Amino acid sequence: MIKVSIIVPFYNVENYIEKCLESLVNQTLEDIEILLVNDGSKDTSEMIAKQFVEKYPNKIIYLEKENGGLSDARNYAIHYAKGEYIAFLDSDDYVEINMYEEMYRKAKEKNLDYVECDFLWEYPDKVLESKGKTYTNKKEMFLYTRVVAWNKLIKREIIQENHLEFPKGYRYEDVEFFYKLLPYIQNYGIVEKPFIHYVQRENSISNVQNTRTKEILDVLDHVITYYKTNNLFAEYKEEIEYTYARYILCSSMLRMVMIENKKERKEIIHLAWEALNHQFPEWKENKYLQEKGLKNLYMKTVNNLTLKIYTGLARVKFIRDKLQEKFV
């Protein structure tokens, strides 16, 4: 029986894929399959990948398709997966060799639908640890989980039977996938160890901000539509509202201020602010926003005037930090 199917799409990552695959073929967990998806790569990644396929034919299943992006490649591989659990990994990251053994053991001991682990943000000059928390209920999970796809084991039948896929053609695909997955998760847990090395590349999609940054609005709207269509919205309305506001005013706003074109930057910030107030006109009354904390205090003070002040200050800080990086 295959215990874990690890889905690894790749596209033009010749400097990273070998380290990624080395960390997977040497996993201490037996009975895994590595679904390696060539998403139309044009550099030497394909050659490196095929060398691993030749060397480890019993562990790696090689799939090839025209370039369609990360979501499309993941969706393509899901249909081939045969493991009890599915995991995703980006081809420029790598993992500790005992990762899947420990996560699978935790899943089986507790009969869990879903297990996540901690990870390391790996920069050229520093490493930071991201530590998760233990959730007491699914609403806490909705609010506080790390929505990345690649630090989780998920029961394959949950993904396949509910026809869950990543949104093709959009950034922030993990956001949509996770929130659509969450209602079907009954038993969940965490292994509090940083198994994943999340390698930060300066030119990666996640670190390049432009007009596509506004796609977070589309992704969040897809989630709202999904919850309404499946009669879940009333149950999770407070969590959806707070999460929407947090994305718009916190993490996504920080990305928006990084957009170089001034006109585009101002238009997208305005668009996001208008979307929040249109989608949830009474968002400042949200019960979670009333809890103590600096983030909530900041969010409650945002209005038409302070939004300009806050984004202006954030832009200045971004420029200053970039200059320091350049001249250090």
C-alpha positions as CSV (number, residue, x, y, z in Angstrom):
1,M,0.0,0.0,0.0
2,I,1.3,3.4,-0.9
3,K,1.2,5.6,2.2
4,V,1.9,9.0,0.9
5,S,1.8,10.5,-2.6
6,I,4.1,13.5,-2.9
7,I,3.1,15.8,-5.8
8,V,6.1,17.9,-7.1
9,P,5.5,20.1,-10.1
10,F,8.6,21.7,-11.7
11,Y,9.2,24.5,-14.1
12,N,12.7,26.0,-14.8
13,V,14.2,25.2,-11.4
14,E,17.5,23.7,-12.5
15,N,19.4,25.2,-9.6
16,Y,17.0,23.7,-7.0
17,I,15.4,20.5,-8.2
18,E,18.3,18.2,-7.4
19,K,18.3,19.2,-3.7
20,C,14.5,18.8,-3.6
21,L,14.5,15.4,-5.1
22,E,17.4,14.2,-3.0
23,S,15.4,15.0,0.1
24,L,12.5,13.0,-1.2
25,V,14.1,9.8,-2.5
26,N,15.9,9.4,0.8
27,Q,12.8,9.7,3.0
28,T,12.8,7.2,5.9
29,L,9.1,6.4,5.2
30,E,8.7,3.4,3.0
31,D,5.9,3.0,0.4
32,I,5.8,6.6,-0.9
33,E,5.4,7.7,-4.5
34,I,6.8,10.9,-5.9
35,L,4.6,12.3,-8.6
36,L,7.0,14.5,-10.5
37,V,5.2,16.8,-13.0
38,N,7.2,18.5,-15.8
39,D,5.1,21.6,-16.4
40,G,6.7,22.4,-19.8
41,S,10.1,23.2,-18.3
42,K,12.7,24.6,-20.7
43,D,15.9,24.5,-18.8
44,T,18.0,21.5,-17.6
45,S,15.4,20.7,-14.9
46,E,14.0,18.0,-17.2
47,M,17.3,16.3,-17.6
48,I,18.0,16.3,-13.9
49,A,14.5,15.0,-13.2
50,K,14.9,12.2,-15.7
51,Q,18.2,11.1,-14.1
52,F,16.3,10.7,-10.8
53,V,13.5,8.8,-12.5
54,E,16.1,6.4,-14.1
55,K,17.8,5.9,-10.7
56,Y,14.6,5.5,-8.6
57,P,12.0,4.0,-10.9
58,N,10.1,2.4,-8.1
59,K,9.7,5.7,-6.2
60,I,9.2,8.3,-8.9
61,I,6.3,8.6,-11.4
62,Y,7.2,11.0,-14.1
63,L,4.4,13.1,-15.7
64,E,4.8,15.6,-18.4
65,K,2.4,18.3,-19.7
66,E,2.3,21.6,-21.5
67,N,3.0,24.6,-19.3
68,G,-0.1,25.6,-17.4
69,G,1.2,26.9,-14.1
70,L,1.5,25.4,-10.6
71,S,-2.2,24.9,-10.0
72,D,-2.7,23.1,-13.3
73,A,0.2,20.8,-12.6
74,R,-0.9,19.9,-9.1
75,N,-4.5,19.2,-10.4
76,Y,-3.1,17.1,-13.1
77,A,-1.1,14.9,-10.7
78,I,-4.0,14.6,-8.1
79,H,-5.8,12.2,-10.5
80,Y,-2.7,9.9,-10.6
81,A,-2.2,9.8,-6.8
82,K,-2.7,6.4,-5.1
83,G,-1.5,7.1,-1.6
84,E,-3.5,7.0,1.5
85,Y,-2.4,10.7,2.0
86,I,-1.4,13.4,-0.5
87,A,1.3,15.9,0.1
88,F,2.5,18.8,-2.1
89,L,6.0,20.2,-2.4
90,D,7.4,23.0,-4.5
91,S,10.4,22.0,-6.5
92,D,12.6,24.8,-5.2
93,D,12.1,23.7,-1.6
94,Y,13.5,20.7,0.3
95,V,12.5,18.7,3.4
96,E,14.1,16.7,6.2
97,I,14.4,13.0,5.4
98,N,12.2,12.0,8.3
99,M,9.4,14.4,7.5
100,Y,6.8,12.1,6.0
101,E,7.5,9.2,8.4
102,E,6.8,11.4,11.4
103,M,3.7,13.1,9.9
104,Y,2.3,9.8,8.7
105,R,2.8,8.2,12.1
106,K,1.0,11.0,13.7
107,A,-1.9,10.7,11.2
108,K,-2.3,7.0,11.8
109,E,-2.0,7.1,15.6
110,K,-4.8,9.6,15.8
111,N,-6.7,8.6,12.7
112,L,-6.3,12.2,11.3
113,D,-7.7,13.6,8.0
114,Y,-5.0,16.3,8.0
115,V,-1.6,16.9,9.6
116,E,0.6,19.9,9.3
117,C,4.1,20.7,10.4
118,D,6.3,23.7,11.1
119,F,8.8,25.0,8.5
120,L,11.8,27.3,8.0
121,W,11.9,30.4,5.9
122,E,15.3,30.0,4.3
123,Y,16.8,33.3,3.1
124,P,20.4,33.7,1.7
125,D,21.6,35.4,5.0
126,K,19.2,34.0,7.7
127,V,16.7,31.3,8.6
128,L,13.5,32.0,10.5
129,E,11.2,29.4,11.9
130,S,7.4,29.4,11.4
131,K,5.7,27.7,14.4
132,G,2.0,26.7,14.2
133,K,-0.5,26.3,16.9
134,T,-2.8,23.6,18.1
135,Y,-6.4,24.3,17.1
136,T,-9.2,23.5,19.5
137,N,-11.9,23.6,16.8
138,K,-12.3,24.2,13.1
139,K,-13.1,27.8,13.4
140,E,-9.8,28.5,15.1
141,M,-8.2,26.5,12.3
142,F,-10.0,28.8,9.7
143,L,-8.6,31.8,11.4
144,Y,-5.1,30.9,12.3
145,T,-3.7,28.1,10.1
146,R,-0.9,28.7,7.6
147,V,-2.7,28.2,4.3
148,V,0.3,27.0,2.3
149,A,-0.3,23.6,0.7
150,W,3.2,22.1,1.2
151,N,3.4,21.6,4.9
152,K,0.4,19.2,5.1
153,L,-0.6,15.6,4.7
154,I,-4.3,15.3,3.5
155,K,-6.3,12.2,3.1
156,R,-6.5,11.5,-0.6
157,E,-10.1,10.5,-0.5
158,I,-11.2,13.8,0.9
159,I,-9.5,15.7,-2.0
160,Q,-10.7,13.3,-4.7
161,E,-14.2,12.6,-3.5
162,N,-15.0,16.3,-3.1
163,H,-13.4,17.2,-6.4
164,L,-11.1,19.8,-4.8
165,E,-8.6,21.5,-7.1
166,F,-6.3,24.5,-7.1
167,P,-7.7,27.5,-9.1
168,K,-6.0,27.6,-12.5
169,G,-4.4,30.8,-13.6
170,Y,-4.5,32.6,-10.3
171,R,-1.9,33.5,-7.7
172,Y,-2.6,32.7,-4.1
173,E,-3.9,29.2,-5.2
174,D,-3.2,27.8,-1.7
175,V,-5.6,30.2,-0.1
176,E,-8.5,29.0,-2.2
177,F,-7.6,25.4,-2.0
178,F,-7.3,25.4,1.8
179,Y,-10.5,27.2,2.6
180,K,-12.4,24.9,0.2
181,L,-10.8,21.9,1.9
182,L,-11.4,22.9,5.5
183,P,-15.2,22.0,5.8
184,Y,-14.4,18.4,5.0
185,I,-11.6,18.0,7.6
186,Q,-12.9,16.4,10.8
187,N,-9.7,15.2,12.6
188,Y,-6.6,17.3,12.4
189,G,-3.2,17.7,14.1
190,I,0.2,19.2,14.0
191,V,3.8,17.9,14.3
192,E,5.7,20.7,16.0
193,K,8.9,20.3,14.1
194,P,10.3,22.4,11.2
195,F,10.6,19.8,8.5
196,I,10.4,22.0,5.4
197,H,13.0,24.4,4.1
198,Y,11.0,27.1,2.3
199,V,13.7,28.6,0.1
200,Q,13.2,32.3,-0.7
201,R,14.1,33.3,-4.2
202,E,14.2,37.0,-5.1
203,N,12.7,36.4,-8.5
204,S,10.0,33.9,-7.5
205,I,6.4,34.6,-8.3
206,S,5.6,35.2,-4.6
207,N,8.3,37.9,-4.3
208,V,7.4,39.8,-7.5
209,Q,4.5,42.2,-7.0
210,N,2.5,43.7,-10.0
211,T,-1.1,44.1,-11.1
212,R,-1.6,40.3,-10.5
213,T,-1.3,41.1,-6.8
214,K,-5.0,42.0,-6.9
215,E,-5.9,38.4,-7.7
216,I,-6.2,37.8,-4.0
217,L,-9.6,39.5,-4.4
218,D,-10.7,37.0,-7.0
219,V,-9.5,34.1,-4.9
220,L,-11.3,35.3,-1.8
221,D,-14.5,35.8,-3.8
222,H,-14.2,32.3,-5.1
223,V,-14.1,31.1,-1.5
224,I,-17.2,33.1,-0.6
225,T,-19.1,31.8,-3.6
226,Y,-18.1,28.2,-2.7
227,Y,-19.4,28.6,0.9
228,K,-22.6,30.2,-0.2
229,T,-23.2,27.5,-2.9
230,N,-22.6,24.7,-0.5
231,N,-24.7,26.3,2.3
232,L,-21.7,26.8,4.5
233,F,-21.6,30.6,4.6
234,A,-23.9,31.2,7.6
235,E,-21.8,28.8,9.7
236,Y,-18.5,30.5,8.9
237,K,-19.6,34.0,8.2
238,E,-17.7,35.6,11.1
239,E,-14.5,33.7,10.2
240,I,-14.8,34.5,6.5
241,E,-15.4,38.2,7.2
242,Y,-12.5,38.6,9.6
243,T,-10.1,36.6,7.3
244,Y,-11.2,38.7,4.3
245,A,-10.4,41.9,6.2
246,R,-7.1,40.6,7.5
247,Y,-5.9,39.6,4.0
248,I,-6.9,43.0,2.5
249,L,-5.5,45.2,5.3
250,C,-2.5,43.2,6.4
251,S,-0.5,40.7,4.2
252,S,-2.1,41.7,0.8
253,M,-1.7,45.4,1.6
254,L,2.0,44.9,2.3
255,R,2.3,43.2,-1.1
256,M,0.4,46.0,-2.8
257,V,2.7,48.7,-1.5
258,M,5.6,46.9,-3.2
259,I,4.1,47.5,-6.7
260,E,6.5,49.8,-8.5
261,N,4.1,51.6,-10.8
262,K,2.6,54.4,-8.7
263,K,-0.7,54.6,-10.7
264,E,-1.3,50.8,-10.6
265,R,-0.3,50.7,-6.9
266,K,-2.8,53.4,-5.9
267,E,-5.6,51.9,-8.1
268,I,-5.2,48.4,-6.6
269,I,-5.0,49.6,-3.0
270,H,-8.2,51.6,-3.7
271,L,-9.8,48.6,-5.4
272,A,-9.0,46.3,-2.4
273,W,-10.4,48.8,0.1
274,E,-13.6,49.2,-1.9
275,A,-14.0,45.5,-2.2
276,L,-13.8,45.0,1.6
277,N,-16.4,47.6,2.3
278,H,-18.7,46.3,-0.5
279,Q,-18.4,42.7,0.5
280,F,-18.6,43.3,4.2
281,P,-19.9,46.8,5.0
282,E,-20.1,46.1,8.7
283,W,-16.7,44.4,9.0
284,K,-15.6,46.6,11.9
285,E,-18.3,45.0,14.0
286,N,-16.8,41.5,13.6
287,K,-16.5,39.7,16.9
288,Y,-12.9,38.6,16.3
289,L,-11.9,42.2,15.5
290,Q,-12.9,43.1,19.1
291,E,-10.3,40.9,20.6
292,K,-7.1,42.5,22.0
293,G,-4.0,42.7,19.9
294,L,-2.0,45.2,17.9
295,K,-3.2,43.8,14.5
296,N,-6.8,44.3,15.5
297,L,-6.1,47.7,16.9
298,Y,-4.5,48.7,13.6
299,M,-7.3,47.2,11.5
300,K,-10.0,49.0,13.5
301,T,-8.3,52.4,12.9
302,V,-8.2,52.0,9.1
303,N,-10.5,54.5,7.2
304,N,-10.3,56.5,4.0
305,L,-7.7,58.9,5.5
306,T,-5.6,56.6,7.6
307,L,-5.4,54.1,4.7
308,K,-3.4,56.7,2.8
309,I,-1.2,57.3,5.7
310,Y,-0.5,53.7,6.5
311,T,0.2,52.7,2.9
312,G,2.5,55.7,2.5
313,L,4.5,54.7,5.5
314,A,4.6,51.1,4.4
315,R,5.9,52.2,1.0
316,V,8.6,54.3,2.6
317,K,9.7,51.4,4.8
318,F,9.8,49.1,1.8
319,I,12.0,51.4,-0.2
320,R,14.3,52.0,2.8
321,D,14.7,48.2,3.4
322,K,15.5,47.6,-0.3
323,L,18.2,50.3,-0.2
324,Q,19.7,48.8,3.0
325,E,19.8,45.4,1.3
326,K,21.5,46.9,-1.7
327,F,24.3,48.7,0.2
328,V,24.9,46.4,3.1
